[in-house]
Amino acid sequence: MAIPKLTFLPVYQLAFASAMTSLQSLSCRLLPCRSVLIMFELTILLCLVAIGWHIWSAQGVQEIAHLAAKRHCQQMEVQLLDDTVAVSRFWLKRDARGQFRVWRTYLFEFTSTGDERYQGRVVTLGSQVEAVQLQTHRLH
């Protein structure tokens, strides 16, 4: 016994087509023209790409700040605690050539005696280390 094929009724097709036509005409009246929507979507996509780029580049700059903090602590004969730096602030600033760069401040903790924790910070502009500062601390 053969299984009959299911087919859509012409009434259903007509109802679906008329519903789509009315939705399209409604959307044309309620929404701005299609080119504005495409520009809006492109703007959203560009913003997402910029955020992704910022996160990706921030990881590289954080590694640069970590190495600078570690090197400075070795030079000052103090111990870098937790072996990490954490971003505190970021902002846009101009560098020496007048180009906008991301200015970041990273915080870290160190100790000189092993008893107290002190705070230090690394300031970067773009991928360049601008300054490494240590809080006033006791010497051995």
Secondary structure, DSSP 4 states (H G I P E B T S, - for coil): -PPPPP---HHHHHHHHHHHHHHHHHHHHHSPPHHHHHHHHHHHHHHHHHHHHHHHHHHHHHHHHHHHHHHHHHHTT-EEEEEEEEEEEEEEEE-TTS-EEEEEEEEEEEESSSS--EEEEEEEETTEEEEEEE------
